[in-house]
Amino acid sequence: MRILMTGAAGKVGTLLRPRLARDGRTLRLSDLAPLETGPGEELAVADLTDELAMAAAMRDVDAVLHLGGQSREHPWADIVRANMDGTYVLMEAARAAGVGHVVLMSSHHAAGFHTRPPSGGELADYAFPRPDTYYGVSKLVMEGLGSLYHDRFGMHVTAIRLGTCNERSADTRGLATWISPDDLARLVEAALTATGFHVVWGVSDNARRWWSLKEAEAIGYESRDSSESYAAEIIAEQGEPDLSDPLHDRVGGVFTLKELGGSW
């Protein structure tokens, strides 16, 4: 099996590469710059918006994991080119090559202005779009393209609204939004074989989680990690989170404030 991984040089790609390695599997790594490849890896240097380069990168590919594009808030024109045009070129190349499965790395910023449901409920899967940035808008376009290519061309597509992926939860917000790299790899593995079209939250089964895992579990995801193992240390340093603060009450946290801050 050959999987094309776009954006392989980024943080998430770097975390996932060793975790997706399997006997009999080849990871074709695609990015703008050359990468050092290891066993079971091969390189395809390509700009997402370059139709010929993406067509070449897609040859003999069985599935796609799309991590590439602009990963932070940028001016509109930059976001459109890298994330919207780039995803269209990727999807069209996949369709032309007969690729059956595509996993799109969307973002919680596609639903950033949603708030915690009352009475401790969970924010539902497929939460209506409420983007908090141009970046969030681009992820909605990504999800829309995934839906279109499923319905029109029969491709199996899963869009993951990614939370906070690091080796460990680093702050009180992450106690709710964190997904471990191991859990993300498990979710990607489930998505690579899921049939149909799905939008799932990319989050570990944290004790303080408030984003639903029902759809992710329905495609076979099983979270084995929780941020609670870091909670005592983090709270001792930072204090108990104020759940009425937008940082904790809104999906997009600080990116829902008038003055943007932080990073993805």
Disulfide bonds with the S-S distance in Angstrom:
none
